[in-house]
Amino acid sequence: MDHLRLPPSNRLEALTHDRKGQWRIRINDQWRICFRFENGDAFDVEIVGLNT
């Protein structure tokens, strides 16, 4: 998972509450990629707008 922290502008973050167990990476100011990570693979990948 550490390789996803580079470059720092990815802003990899663990999510909480109803999205606990998911992570997100910044695409730009408005959009994020959210996903679960298991055994080296990404699952339930979605692009999410901050205003949705």
mmCIF entry with sequence, helices, sheets and N, C-alpha, C, O atoms, coordinates in Angstrom:
data_MODEL
# 
_entry.id   MODEL 
# 
_entity.id                         1 
_entity.type                       polymer 
_entity.pdbx_number_of_molecules   1 
# 
_entity_poly.entity_id                      1 
_entity_poly.type                           'polypeptide(L)' 
_entity_poly.nstd_linkage                   no 
_entity_poly.nstd_monomer                   no 
_entity_poly.pdbx_seq_one_letter_code       MDHLRLPPSNRLEALTHDRKGQWRIRINDQWRICFRFENGDAFDVEIVGLNT 
_entity_poly.pdbx_seq_one_letter_code_can   MDHLRLPPSNRLEALTHDRKGQWRIRINDQWRICFRFENGDAFDVEIVGLNT 
_entity_poly.pdbx_strand_id                 A 
# 
loop_
_entity_poly_seq.entity_id 
_entity_poly_seq.num 
_entity_poly_seq.mon_id 
_entity_poly_seq.hetero 
1 1  MET n 
1 2  ASP n 
1 3  HIS n 
1 4  LEU n 
1 5  ARG n 
1 6  LEU n 
1 7  PRO n 
1 8  PRO n 
1 9  SER n 
1 10 ASN n 
1 11 ARG n 
1 12 LEU n 
1 13 GLU n 
1 14 ALA n 
1 15 LEU n 
1 16 THR n 
1 17 HIS n 
1 18 ASP n 
1 19 ARG n 
1 20 LYS n 
1 21 GLY n 
1 22 GLN n 
1 23 TRP n 
1 24 ARG n 
1 25 ILE n 
1 26 ARG n 
1 27 ILE n 
1 28 ASN n 
1 29 ASP n 
1 30 GLN n 
1 31 TRP n 
1 32 ARG n 
1 33 ILE n 
1 34 CYS n 
1 35 PHE n 
1 36 ARG n 
1 37 PHE n 
1 38 GLU n 
1 39 ASN n 
1 40 GLY n 
1 41 ASP n 
1 42 ALA n 
1 43 PHE n 
1 44 ASP n 
1 45 VAL n 
1 46 GLU n 
1 47 ILE n 
1 48 VAL n 
1 49 GLY n 
1 50 LEU n 
1 51 ASN n 
1 52 THR n 
# 
_struct_asym.id          A 
_struct_asym.entity_id   1 
# 
loop_
_struct_conf.conf_type_id 
_struct_conf.id 
_struct_conf.pdbx_PDB_helix_id 
_struct_conf.beg_label_comp_id 
_struct_conf.beg_label_asym_id 
_struct_conf.beg_label_seq_id 
_struct_conf.pdbx_beg_PDB_ins_code 
_struct_conf.end_label_comp_id 
_struct_conf.end_label_asym_id 
_struct_conf.end_label_seq_id 
_struct_conf.pdbx_end_PDB_ins_code 
_struct_conf.beg_auth_comp_id 
_struct_conf.beg_auth_asym_id 
_struct_conf.beg_auth_seq_id 
_struct_conf.end_auth_comp_id 
_struct_conf.end_auth_asym_id 
_struct_conf.end_auth_seq_id 
_struct_conf.pdbx_PDB_helix_class 
_struct_conf.details 
_struct_conf.pdbx_PDB_helix_length 
HELX_P HELX_P1 AA1 ASP A 2  ? ARG A 5  ? ASP A 2  ARG A 5  5 ? 4 
HELX_P HELX_P2 AA2 PRO A 8  ? ASN A 10 ? PRO A 8  ASN A 10 5 ? 3 
HELX_P HELX_P3 AA3 HIS A 17 ? ARG A 19 ? HIS A 17 ARG A 19 5 ? 3 
# 
_struct_conf_type.id          HELX_P 
_struct_conf_type.criteria    ? 
_struct_conf_type.reference   ? 
# 
_struct_sheet.id               AA1 
_struct_sheet.type             ? 
_struct_sheet.number_strands   4 
_struct_sheet.details          ? 
# 
loop_
_struct_sheet_order.sheet_id 
_struct_sheet_order.range_id_1 
_struct_sheet_order.range_id_2 
_struct_sheet_order.offset 
_struct_sheet_order.sense 
AA1 1 2 ? anti-parallel 
AA1 2 3 ? anti-parallel 
AA1 3 4 ? anti-parallel 
# 
loop_
_struct_sheet_range.sheet_id 
_struct_sheet_range.id 
_struct_sheet_range.beg_label_comp_id 
_struct_sheet_range.beg_label_asym_id 
_struct_sheet_range.beg_label_seq_id 
_struct_sheet_range.pdbx_beg_PDB_ins_code 
_struct_sheet_range.end_label_comp_id 
_struct_sheet_range.end_label_asym_id 
_struct_sheet_range.end_label_seq_id 
_struct_sheet_range.pdbx_end_PDB_ins_code 
_struct_sheet_range.beg_auth_comp_id 
_struct_sheet_range.beg_auth_asym_id 
_struct_sheet_range.beg_auth_seq_id 
_struct_sheet_range.end_auth_comp_id 
_struct_sheet_range.end_auth_asym_id 
_struct_sheet_range.end_auth_seq_id 
AA1 1 GLU A 13 ? ALA A 14 ? GLU A 13 ALA A 14 
AA1 2 GLN A 22 ? ARG A 26 ? GLN A 22 ARG A 26 
AA1 3 TRP A 31 ? GLU A 38 ? TRP A 31 GLU A 38 
AA1 4 ASP A 41 ? GLY A 49 ? ASP A 41 GLY A 49 
# 
loop_
_atom_site.group_PDB 
_atom_site.id 
_atom_site.type_symbol 
_atom_site.label_atom_id 
_atom_site.label_alt_id 
_atom_site.label_comp_id 
_atom_site.label_asym_id 
_atom_site.label_entity_id 
_atom_site.label_seq_id 
_atom_site.pdbx_PDB_ins_code 
_atom_site.Cartn_x 
_atom_site.Cartn_y 
_atom_site.Cartn_z 
_atom_site.occupancy 
_atom_site.B_iso_or_equiv 
_atom_site.pdbx_formal_charge 
_atom_site.auth_seq_id 
_atom_site.auth_comp_id 
_atom_site.auth_asym_id 
_atom_site.auth_atom_id 
_atom_site.pdbx_PDB_model_num 
ATOM 1   N N  . MET A 1 1  ? 0.815   -1.180 0.000  1.00 0.00 ? 1  MET A N  1 
ATOM 2   C CA . MET A 1 1  ? 0.000   0.000  0.000  1.00 0.00 ? 1  MET A CA 1 
ATOM 3   C C  . MET A 1 1  ? 0.869   1.259  0.000  1.00 0.00 ? 1  MET A C  1 
ATOM 4   O O  . MET A 1 1  ? 0.455   2.297  -0.515 1.00 0.00 ? 1  MET A O  1 
ATOM 5   N N  . ASP A 1 2  ? 2.056   1.172  0.568  1.00 0.00 ? 2  ASP A N  1 
ATOM 6   C CA . ASP A 1 2  ? 2.920   2.349  0.643  1.00 0.00 ? 2  ASP A CA 1 
ATOM 7   C C  . ASP A 1 2  ? 3.269   2.909  -0.730 1.00 0.00 ? 2  ASP A C  1 
ATOM 8   O O  . ASP A 1 2  ? 3.467   4.116  -0.868 1.00 0.00 ? 2  ASP A O  1 
ATOM 9   N N  . HIS A 1 3  ? 3.348   2.046  -1.756 1.00 0.00 ? 3  HIS A N  1 
ATOM 10  C CA . HIS A 1 3  ? 3.693   2.534  -3.092 1.00 0.00 ? 3  HIS A CA 1 
ATOM 11  C C  . HIS A 1 3  ? 2.617   3.477  -3.641 1.00 0.00 ? 3  HIS A C  1 
ATOM 12  O O  . HIS A 1 3  ? 2.898   4.268  -4.542 1.00 0.00 ? 3  HIS A O  1 
ATOM 13  N N  . LEU A 1 4  ? 1.399   3.406  -3.116 1.00 0.00 ? 4  LEU A N  1 
ATOM 14  C CA . LEU A 1 4  ? 0.331   4.308  -3.568 1.00 0.00 ? 4  LEU A CA 1 
ATOM 15  C C  . LEU A 1 4  ? 0.443   5.698  -2.949 1.00 0.00 ? 4  LEU A C  1 
ATOM 16  O O  . LEU A 1 4  ? -0.246  6.624  -3.375 1.00 0.00 ? 4  LEU A O  1 
ATOM 17  N N  . ARG A 1 5  ? 1.299   5.846  -1.956 1.00 0.00 ? 5  ARG A N  1 
ATOM 18  C CA . ARG A 1 5  ? 1.499   7.153  -1.315 1.00 0.00 ? 5  ARG A CA 1 
ATOM 19  C C  . ARG A 1 5  ? 2.394   8.068  -2.154 1.00 0.00 ? 5  ARG A C  1 
ATOM 20  O O  . ARG A 1 5  ? 2.519   9.256  -1.858 1.00 0.00 ? 5  ARG A O  1 
ATOM 21  N N  . LEU A 1 6  ? 3.012   7.520  -3.193 1.00 0.00 ? 6  LEU A N  1 
ATOM 22  C CA . LEU A 1 6  ? 3.907   8.307  -4.035 1.00 0.00 ? 6  LEU A CA 1 
ATOM 23  C C  . LEU A 1 6  ? 3.300   8.504  -5.407 1.00 0.00 ? 6  LEU A C  1 
ATOM 24  O O  . LEU A 1 6  ? 2.798   7.534  -5.974 1.00 0.00 ? 6  LEU A O  1 
ATOM 25  N N  . PRO A 1 7  ? 3.313   9.649  -5.954 1.00 0.00 ? 7  PRO A N  1 
ATOM 26  C CA . PRO A 1 7  ? 3.807   10.880 -5.354 1.00 0.00 ? 7  PRO A CA 1 
ATOM 27  C C  . PRO A 1 7  ? 2.873   11.354 -4.240 1.00 0.00 ? 7  PRO A C  1 
ATOM 28  O O  . PRO A 1 7  ? 1.713   10.948 -4.184 1.00 0.00 ? 7  PRO A O  1 
ATOM 29  N N  . PRO A 1 8  ? 3.385   12.215 -3.352 1.00 0.00 ? 8  PRO A N  1 
ATOM 30  C CA . PRO A 1 8  ? 2.571   12.712 -2.237 1.00 0.00 ? 8  PRO A CA 1 
ATOM 31  C C  . PRO A 1 8  ? 1.274   13.381 -2.679 1.00 0.00 ? 8  PRO A C  1 
ATOM 32  O O  . PRO A 1 8  ? 0.318   13.436 -1.905 1.00 0.00 ? 8  PRO A O  1 
ATOM 33  N N  . SER A 1 9  ? 1.224   13.884 -3.894 1.00 0.00 ? 9  SER A N  1 
ATOM 34  C CA . SER A 1 9  ? 0.003   14.541 -4.387 1.00 0.00 ? 9  SER A CA 1 
ATOM 35  C C  . SER A 1 9  ? -1.152  13.555 -4.554 1.00 0.00 ? 9  SER A C  1 
ATOM 36  O O  . SER A 1 9  ? -2.291  13.985 -4.733 1.00 0.00 ? 9  SER A O  1 
ATOM 37  N N  . ASN A 1 10 ? -0.891  12.232 -4.501 1.00 0.00 ? 10 ASN A N  1 
ATOM 38  C CA . ASN A 1 10 ? -1.975  11.244 -4.520 1.00 0.00 ? 10 ASN A CA 1 
ATOM 39  C C  . ASN A 1 10 ? -2.894  11.424 -3.323 1.00 0.00 ? 10 ASN A C  1 
ATOM 40  O O  . ASN A 1 10 ? -4.098  11.184 -3.411 1.00 0.00 ? 10 ASN A O  1 
ATOM 41  N N  . ARG A 1 11 ? -2.326  11.844 -2.216 1.00 0.00 ? 11 ARG A N  1 
ATOM 42  C CA . ARG A 1 11 ? -3.085  12.041 -0.974 1.00 0.00 ? 11 ARG A CA 1 
ATOM 43  C C  . ARG A 1 11 ? -3.899  10.803 -0.613 1.00 0.00 ? 11 ARG A C  1 
ATOM 44  O O  . ARG A 1 11 ? -5.106  10.883 -0.383 1.00 0.00 ? 11 ARG A O  1 
ATOM 45  N N  . LEU A 1 12 ? -3.228  9.672  -0.569 1.00 0.00 ? 12 LEU A N  1 
ATOM 46  C CA . LEU A 1 12 ? -3.877  8.423  -0.173 1.00 0.00 ? 12 LEU A CA 1 
ATOM 47  C C  . LEU A 1 12 ? -4.422  8.563  1.241  1.00 0.00 ? 12 LEU A C  1 
ATOM 48  O O  . LEU A 1 12 ? -3.699  8.955  2.157  1.00 0.00 ? 12 LEU A O  1 
ATOM 49  N N  . GLU A 1 13 ? -5.706  8.239  1.415  1.00 0.00 ? 13 GLU A N  1 
ATOM 50  C CA . GLU A 1 13 ? -6.343  8.356  2.724  1.00 0.00 ? 13 GLU A CA 1 
ATOM 51  C C  . GLU A 1 13 ? -7.206  7.134  3.008  1.00 0.00 ? 13 GLU A C  1 
ATOM 52  O O  . GLU A 1 13 ? -7.892  6.626  2.121  1.00 0.00 ? 13 GLU A O  1 
ATOM 53  N N  . ALA A 1 14 ? -7.164  6.669  4.250  1.00 0.00 ? 14 ALA A N  1 
ATOM 54  C CA . ALA A 1 14 ? -8.093  5.637  4.707  1.00 0.00 ? 14 ALA A CA 1 
ATOM 55  C C  . ALA A 1 14 ? -9.419  6.318  5.023  1.00 0.00 ? 14 ALA A C  1 
ATOM 56  O O  . ALA A 1 14 ? -9.445  7.371  5.660  1.00 0.00 ? 14 ALA A O  1 
ATOM 57  N N  . LEU A 1 15 ? -10.514 5.720  4.581  1.00 0.00 ? 15 LEU A N  1 
ATOM 58  C CA . LEU A 1 15 ? -11.831 6.299  4.822  1.00 0.00 ? 15 LEU A CA 1 
ATOM 59  C C  . LEU A 1 15 ? -12.424 5.749  6.118  1.00 0.00 ? 15 LEU A C  1 
ATOM 60  O O  . LEU A 1 15 ? -11.960 4.738  6.645  1.00 0.00 ? 15 LEU A O  1 
ATOM 61  N N  . THR A 1 16 ? -13.441 6.420  6.619  1.00 0.00 ? 16 THR A N  1 
ATOM 62  C CA . THR A 1 16 ? -14.065 6.053  7.891  1.00 0.00 ? 16 THR A CA 1 
ATOM 63  C C  . THR A 1 16 ? -15.573 5.954  7.728  1.00 0.00 ? 16 THR A C  1 
ATOM 64  O O  . THR A 1 16 ? -16.106 6.098  6.628  1.00 0.00 ? 16 THR A O  1 
ATOM 65  N N  . HIS A 1 17 ? -16.237 5.708  8.823  1.00 0.00 ? 17 HIS A N  1 
ATOM 66  C CA . HIS A 1 17 ? -17.700 5.621  8.903  1.00 0.00 ? 17 HIS A CA 1 
ATOM 67  C C  . HIS A 1 17 ? -18.238 4.558  7.948  1.00 0.00 ? 17 HIS A C  1 
ATOM 68  O O  . HIS A 1 17 ? -17.799 3.409  8.000  1.00 0.00 ? 17 HIS A O  1 
ATOM 69  N N  . ASP A 1 18 ? -19.174 4.918  7.082  1.00 0.00 ? 18 ASP A N  1 
ATOM 70  C CA . ASP A 1 18 ? -19.794 3.920  6.201  1.00 0.00 ? 18 ASP A CA 1 
ATOM 71  C C  . ASP A 1 18 ? -18.851 3.426  5.104  1.00 0.00 ? 18 ASP A C  1 
ATOM 72  O O  . ASP A 1 18 ? -19.184 2.480  4.391  1.00 0.00 ? 18 ASP A O  1 
ATOM 73  N N  . ARG A 1 19 ? -17.694 4.042  4.961  1.00 0.00 ? 19 ARG A N  1 
ATOM 74  C CA . ARG A 1 19 ? -16.701 3.607  3.969  1.00 0.00 ? 19 ARG A CA 1 
ATOM 75  C C  . ARG A 1 19 ? -15.451 3.026  4.640  1.00 0.00 ? 19 ARG A C  1 
ATOM 76  O O  . ARG A 1 19 ? -14.395 2.932  4.013  1.00 0.00 ? 19 ARG A O  1 
ATOM 77  N N  . LYS A 1 20 ? -15.569 2.641  5.901  1.00 0.00 ? 20 LYS A N  1 
ATOM 78  C CA . LYS A 1 20 ? -14.435 2.050  6.606  1.00 0.00 ? 20 LYS A CA 1 
ATOM 79  C C  . LYS A 1 20 ? -13.953 0.815  5.843  1.00 0.00 ? 20 LYS A C  1 
ATOM 80  O O  . LYS A 1 20 ? -14.760 0.009  5.379  1.00 0.00 ? 20 LYS A O  1 
ATOM 81  N N  . GLY A 1 21 ? -12.640 0.675  5.718  1.00 0.00 ? 21 GLY A N  1 
ATOM 82  C CA . GLY A 1 21 ? -12.062 -0.421 4.944  1.00 0.00 ? 21 GLY A CA 1 
ATOM 83  C C  . GLY A 1 21 ? -11.740 -0.021 3.521  1.00 0.00 ? 21 GLY A C  1 
ATOM 84  O O  . GLY A 1 21 ? -11.109 -0.782 2.787  1.00 0.00 ? 21 GLY A O  1 
ATOM 85  N N  . GLN A 1 22 ? -12.172 1.176  3.120  1.00 0.00 ? 22 GLN A N  1 
ATOM 86  C CA . GLN A 1 22 ? -11.867 1.690  1.787  1.00 0.00 ? 22 GLN A CA 1 
ATOM 87  C C  . GLN A 1 22 ? -10.783 2.760  1.886  1.00 0.00 ? 22 GLN A C  1 
ATOM 88  O O  . GLN A 1 22 ? -10.516 3.320  2.949  1.00 0.00 ? 22 GLN A O  1 
ATOM 89  N N  . TRP A 1 23 ? -10.184 3.012  0.755  1.00 0.00 ? 23 TRP A N  1 
ATOM 90  C CA . TRP A 1 23 ? -9.153  4.044  0.620  1.00 0.00 ? 23 TRP A CA 1 
ATOM 91  C C  . TRP A 1 23 ? -9.559  4.978  -0.496 1.00 0.00 ? 23 TRP A C  1 
ATOM 92  O O  . TRP A 1 23 ? -10.426 4.651  -1.307 1.00 0.00 ? 23 TRP A O  1 
ATOM 93  N N  . ARG A 1 24 ? -8.930  6.150  -0.541 1.00 0.00 ? 24 ARG A N  1 
ATOM 94  C CA . ARG A 1 24 ? -9.160  7.035  -1.682 1.00 0.00 ? 24 ARG A CA 1 
ATOM 95  C C  . ARG A 1 24 ? -7.866  7.722  -2.077 1.00 0.00 ? 24 ARG A C  1 
ATOM 96  O O  . ARG A 1 24 ? -6.990  7.982  -1.252 1.00 0.00 ? 24 ARG A O  1 
ATOM 97  N N  . ILE A 1 25 ? -7.778  8.008  -3.376 1.00 0.00 ? 25 ILE A N  1 
ATOM 98  C CA . ILE A 1 25 ? -6.654  8.736  -3.967 1.00 0.00 ? 25 ILE A CA 1 
ATOM 99  C C  . ILE A 1 25 ? -7.229  9.906  -4.741 1.00 0.00 ? 25 ILE A C  1 
ATOM 100 O O  . ILE A 1 25 ? -8.242  9.776  -5.428 1.00 0.00 ? 25 ILE A O  1 
ATOM 101 N N  . ARG A 1 26 ? -6.584  11.028 -4.624 1.00 0.00 ? 26 ARG A N  1 
ATOM 102 C CA . ARG A 1 26 ? -7.025  12.251 -5.289 1.00 0.00 ? 26 ARG A CA 1 
ATOM 103 C C  . ARG A 1 26 ? -6.749  12.186 -6.788 1.00 0.00 ? 26 ARG A C  1 
ATOM 104 O O  . ARG A 1 26 ? -5.648  11.827 -7.207 1.00 0.00 ? 26 ARG A O  1 
ATOM 105 N N  . ILE A 1 27 ? -7.749  12.535 -7.593 1.00 0.00 ? 27 ILE A N  1 
ATOM 106 C CA . ILE A 1 27 ? -7.561  12.710 -9.032 1.00 0.00 ? 27 ILE A CA 1 
ATOM 107 C C  . ILE A 1 27 ? -7.268  14.181 -9.301 1.00 0.00 ? 27 ILE A C  1 
ATOM 108 O O  . ILE A 1 27 ? -6.285  14.526 -9.956 1.00 0.00 ? 27 ILE A O  1 
ATOM 109 N N  . ASN A 1 28 ? -8.146  15.041 -8.782 1.00 0.00 ? 28 ASN A N  1 
ATOM 110 C CA . ASN A 1 28 ? -7.970  16.492 -8.872 1.00 0.00 ? 28 ASN A CA 1 
ATOM 111 C C  . ASN A 1 28 ? -8.746  17.119 -7.718 1.00 0.00 ? 28 ASN A C  1 
ATOM 112 O O  . ASN A 1 28 ? -9.123  16.413 -6.782 1.00 0.00 ? 28 ASN A O  1 
ATOM 113 N N  . ASP A 1 29 ? -8.993  18.427 -7.762 1.00 0.00 ? 29 ASP A N  1 
ATOM 114 C CA . ASP A 1 29 ? -9.676  19.096 -6.654 1.00 0.00 ? 29 ASP A CA 1 
ATOM 115 C C  . ASP A 1 29 ? -11.079 18.562 -6.407 1.00 0.00 ? 29 ASP A C  1 
ATOM 116 O O  . ASP A 1 29 ? -11.568 18.614 -5.278 1.00 0.00 ? 29 ASP A O  1 
ATOM 117 N N  . GLN A 1 30 ? -11.730 18.052 -7.436 1.00 0.00 ? 30 GLN A N  1 
ATOM 118 C CA . GLN A 1 30 ? -13.124 17.639 -7.313 1.00 0.00 ? 30 GLN A CA 1 
ATOM 119 C C  . GLN A 1 30 ? -13.320 16.128 -7.221 1.00 0.00 ? 30 GLN A C  1 
ATOM 120 O O  . GLN A 1 30 ? -14.291 15.684 -6.607 1.00 0.00 ? 30 GLN A O  1 
ATOM 121 N N  . TRP A 1 31 ? -12.443 15.329 -7.802 1.00 0.00 ? 31 TRP A N  1 
ATOM 122 C CA . TRP A 1 31 ? -12.686 13.894 -7.955 1.00 0.00 ? 31 TRP A CA 1 
ATOM 123 C C  . TRP A 1 31 ? -11.681 13.039 -7.195 1.00 0.00 ? 31 TRP A C  1 
ATOM 124 O O  . TRP A 1 31 ? -10.514 13.401 -7.051 1.00 0.00 ? 31 TRP A O  1 
ATOM 125 N N  . ARG A 1 32 ? -12.172 11.870 -6.702 1.00 0.00 ? 32 ARG A N  1 
ATOM 126 C CA . ARG A 1 32 ? -11.346 10.899 -5.991 1.00 0.00 ? 32 ARG A CA 1 
ATOM 127 C C  . ARG A 1 32 ? -11.642 9.498  -6.526 1.00 0.00 ? 32 ARG A C  1 
ATOM 128 O O  . ARG A 1 32 ? -12.755 9.228  -6.978 1.00 0.00 ? 32 ARG A O  1 
ATOM 129 N N  . ILE A 1 33 ? -10.654 8.614  -6.474 1.00 0.00 ? 33 ILE A N  1 
ATOM 130 C CA . ILE A 1 33 ? -10.858 7.196  -6.741 1.00 0.00 ? 33 ILE A CA 1 
ATOM 131 C C  . ILE A 1 33 ? -10.956 6.509  -5.385 1.00 0.00 ? 33 ILE A C  1 
ATOM 132 O O  . ILE A 1 33 ? -10.043 6.614  -4.567 1.00 0.00 ? 33 ILE A O  1 
ATOM 133 N N  . CYS A 1 34 ? -12.058 5.809  -5.145 1.00 0.00 ? 34 CYS A N  1 
ATOM 134 C CA . CYS A 1 34 ? -12.262 5.065  -3.899 1.00 0.00 ? 34 CYS A CA 1 
ATOM 135 C C  . CYS A 1 34 ? -12.191 3.573  -4.207 1.00 0.00 ? 34 CYS A C  1 
ATOM 136 O O  . CYS A 1 34 ? -12.638 3.131  -5.265 1.00 0.00 ? 34 CYS A O  1 
ATOM 137 N N  . PHE A 1 35 ? -11.627 2.798  -3.278 1.00 0.00 ? 35 PHE A N  1 
ATOM 138 C CA . PHE A 1 35 ? -11.457 1.368  -3.517 1.00 0.00 ? 35 PHE A CA 1 
ATOM 139 C C  . PHE A 1 35 ? -11.172 0.624  -2.214 1.00 0.00 ? 35 PHE A C  1 
ATOM 140 O O  . PHE A 1 35 ? -10.797 1.223  -1.207 1.00 0.00 ? 35 PHE A O  1 
ATOM 141 N N  . ARG A 1 36 ? -11.359 -0.690 -2.260 1.00 0.00 ? 36 ARG A N  1 
ATOM 142 C CA . ARG A 1 36 ? -10.897 -1.609 -1.214 1.00 0.00 ? 36 ARG A CA 1 
ATOM 143 C C  . ARG A 1 36 ? -9.634  -2.273 -1.745 1.00 0.00 ? 36 ARG A C  1 
ATOM 144 O O  . ARG A 1 36 ? -9.492  -2.471 -2.952 1.00 0.00 ? 36 ARG A O  1 
ATOM 145 N N  . PHE A 1 37 ? -8.726  -2.612 -0.855 1.00 0.00 ? 37 PHE A N  1 
ATOM 146 C CA . PHE A 1 37 ? -7.472  -3.243 -1.256 1.00 0.00 ? 37 PHE A CA 1 
ATOM 147 C C  . PHE A 1 37 ? -7.319  -4.548 -0.480 1.00 0.00 ? 37 PHE A C  1 
ATOM 148 O O  . PHE A 1 37 ? -7.253  -4.533 0.749  1.00 0.00 ? 37 PHE A O  1 
ATOM 149 N N  . GLU A 1 38 ? -7.262  -5.676 -1.189 1.00 0.00 ? 38 GLU A N  1 
ATOM 150 C CA . GLU A 1 38 ? -7.110  -6.988 -0.562 1.00 0.00 ? 38 GLU A CA 1 
ATOM 151 C C  . GLU A 1 38 ? -6.115  -7.827 -1.340 1.00 0.00 ? 38 GLU A C  1 
ATOM 152 O O  . GLU A 1 38 ? -6.203  -7.936 -2.563 1.00 0.00 ? 38 GLU A O  1 
ATOM 153 N N  . ASN A 1 39 ? -5.181  -8.410 -0.634 1.00 0.00 ? 39 ASN A N  1 
ATOM 154 C CA . ASN A 1 39 ? -4.203  -9.331 -1.239 1.00 0.00 ? 39 ASN A CA 1 
ATOM 155 C C  . ASN A 1 39 ? -3.537  -8.745 -2.478 1.00 0.00 ? 39 ASN A C  1 
ATOM 156 O O  . ASN A 1 39 ? -3.297  -9.457 -3.454 1.00 0.00 ? 39 ASN A O  1 
ATOM 157 N N  . GLY A 1 40 ? -3.240  -7.458 -2.441 1.00 0.00 ? 40 GLY A N  1 
ATOM 158 C CA . GLY A 1 40 ? -2.541  -6.819 -3.544 1.00 0.00 ? 40 GLY A CA 1 
ATOM 159 C C  . GLY A 1 40 ? -3.402  -6.390 -4.711 1.00 0.00 ? 40 GLY A C  1 
ATOM 160 O O  . GLY A 1 40 ? -2.879  -5.936 -5.728 1.00 0.00 ? 40 GLY A O  1 
ATOM 161 N N  . ASP A 1 41 ? -4.726  -6.524 -4.585 1.00 0.00 ? 41 ASP A N  1 
ATOM 162 C CA . ASP A 1 41 ? -5.631  -6.139 -5.667 1.00 0.00 ? 41 ASP A CA 1 
ATOM 163 C C  . ASP A 1 41 ? -6.655  -5.116 -5.180 1.00 0.00 ? 41 ASP A C  1 
ATOM 164 O O  . ASP A 1 41 ? -7.027  -5.111 -4.006 1.00 0.00 ? 41 ASP A O  1 
ATOM 165 N N  . ALA A 1 42 ? -7.104  -4.257 -6.080 1.00 0.00 ? 42 ALA A N  1 
ATOM 166 C CA . ALA A 1 42 ? -8.134  -3.258 -5.774 1.00 0.00 ? 42 ALA A CA 1 
ATOM 167 C C  . ALA A 1 42 ? -9.502  -3.797 -6.186 1.00 0.00 ? 42 ALA A C  1 
ATOM 168 O O  . ALA A 1 42 ? -9.649  -4.396 -7.251 1.00 0.00 ? 42 ALA A O  1 
ATOM 169 N N  . PHE A 1 43 ? -10.502 -3.576 -5.331 1.00 0.00 ? 43 PHE A N  1 
ATOM 170 C CA . PHE A 1 43 ? -11.878 -4.009 -5.581 1.00 0.00 ? 43 PHE A CA 1 
ATOM 171 C C  . PHE A 1 43 ? -12.826 -2.845 -5.334 1.00 0.00 ? 43 PHE A C  1 
ATOM 172 O O  . PHE A 1 43 ? -12.467 -1.874 -4.668 1.00 0.00 ? 43 PHE A O  1 
ATOM 173 N N  . ASP A 1 44 ? -14.024 -2.944 -5.867 1.00 0.00 ? 44 ASP A N  1 
ATOM 174 C CA . ASP A 1 44 ? -15.065 -1.922 -5.675 1.00 0.00 ? 44 ASP A CA 1 
ATOM 175 C C  . ASP A 1 44 ? -14.535 -0.530 -6.003 1.00 0.00 ? 44 ASP A C  1 
ATOM 176 O O  . ASP A 1 44 ? -14.752 0.420  -5.251 1.00 0.00 ? 44 ASP A O  1 
ATOM 177 N N  . VAL A 1 45 ? -13.843 -0.421 -7.125 1.00 0.00 ? 45 VAL A N  1 
ATOM 178 C CA . VAL A 1 45 ? -13.239 0.845  -7.542 1.00 0.00 ? 45 VAL A CA 1 
ATOM 179 C C  . VAL A 1 45 ? -14.321 1.750  -8.107 1.00 0.00 ? 45 VAL A C  1 
ATOM 180 O O  . VAL A 1 45 ? -15.120 1.331  -8.944 1.00 0.00 ? 45 VAL A O  1 
ATOM 181 N N  . GLU A 1 46 ? -14.341 2.997  -7.641 1.00 0.00 ? 46 GLU A N  1 
ATOM 182 C CA . GLU A 1 46 ? -15.306 3.969  -8.158 1.00 0.00 ? 46 GLU A CA 1 
ATOM 183 C C  . GLU A 1 46 ? -14.699 5.360  -8.138 1.00 0.00 ? 46 GLU A C  1 
ATOM 184 O O  . GLU A 1 46 ? -13.848 5.674  -7.306 1.00 0.00 ? 46 GLU A O  1 
ATOM 185 N N  . ILE A 1 47 ? -15.149 6.182  -9.065 1.00 0.00 ? 47 ILE A N  1 
ATOM 186 C CA . ILE A 1 47 ? -14.753 7.588  -9.101 1.00 0.00 ? 47 ILE A CA 1 
ATOM 187 C C  . ILE A 1 47 ? -15.869 8.379  -8.448 1.00 0.00 ? 47 ILE A C  1 
ATOM 188 O O  . ILE A 1 47 ? -17.032 8.279  -8.840 1.00 0.00 ? 47 ILE A O  1 
ATOM 189 N N  . VAL A 1 48 ? -15.499 9.171  -7.442 1.00 0.00 ? 48 VAL A N  1 
ATOM 190 C CA . VAL A 1 48 ? -16.485 9.869  -6.622 1.00 0.00 ? 48 VAL A CA 1 
ATOM 191 C C  . VAL A 1 48 ? -16.200 11.364 -6.646 1.00 0.00 ? 48 VAL A C  1 
ATOM 192 O O  . VAL A 1 48 ? -15.064 11.793 -6.443 1.00 0.00 ? 48 VAL A O  1 
ATOM 193 N N  . GLY A 1 49 ? -17.244 12.156 -6.897 1.00 0.00 ? 49 GLY A N  1 
ATOM 194 C CA . GLY A 1 49 ? -17.137 13.603 -6.811 1.00 0.00 ? 49 GLY A CA 1 
ATOM 195 C C  . GLY A 1 49 ? -17.332 14.050 -5.377 1.00 0.00 ? 49 GLY A C  1 
ATOM 196 O O  . GLY A 1 49 ? -18.109 13.442 -4.640 1.00 0.00 ? 49 GLY A O  1 
ATOM 197 N N  . LEU A 1 50 ? -16.648 15.088 -4.973 1.00 0.00 ? 50 LEU A N  1 
ATOM 198 C CA . LEU A 1 50 ? -16.741 15.548 -3.592 1.00 0.00 ? 50 LEU A CA 1 
ATOM 199 C C  . LEU A 1 50 ? -18.109 16.107 -3.250 1.00 0.00 ? 50 LEU A C  1 
ATOM 200 O O  . LEU A 1 50 ? -18.475 16.150 -2.076 1.00 0.00 ? 50 LEU A O  1 
ATOM 201 N N  . ASN A 1 51 ? -18.866 16.532 -4.233 1.00 0.00 ? 51 ASN A N  1 
ATOM 202 C CA . ASN A 1 51 ? -20.185 17.112 -3.968 1.00 0.00 ? 51 ASN A CA 1 
ATOM 203 C C  . ASN A 1 51 ? -21.312 16.108 -4.132 1.00 0.00 ? 51 ASN A C  1 
ATOM 204 O O  . ASN A 1 51 ? -22.480 16.494 -4.183 1.00 0.00 ? 51 ASN A O  1 
ATOM 205 N N  . THR A 1 52 ? -20.976 14.806 -4.216 1.00 0.00 ? 52 THR A N  1 
ATOM 206 C CA . THR A 1 52 ? -22.020 13.789 -4.386 1.00 0.00 ? 52 THR A CA 1 
ATOM 207 C C  . THR A 1 52 ? -22.281 13.056 -3.101 1.00 0.00 ? 52 THR A C  1 
ATOM 208 O O  . THR A 1 52 ? -23.129 12.165 -3.059 1.00 0.00 ? 52 THR A O  1 
# 
